[in-house]
Amino acid sequence: MAFIAFYIVAIAILVAHFTGWLARHNIEWLVLVLAAAVFPAVIFL
């Protein structure tokens, strides 16, 4: 269930990034937080 929630949040962040919503609200750093959250999974796979 946590994976589903993570994917929903990740997709929402990416959509907001590509539409420019994050930049307009000055929270573009969420993309970096998302990348840091995914990084450990990439290492172990």
Residue pairs with C-beta under 8 A, 6 or more apart in sequence:
6 37
9 34
10 34
10 38
13 22
13 30
13 31
13 34
14 31
14 34
16 22
16 30
17 23
17 28
17 30
17 31
22 28
22 30
22 31
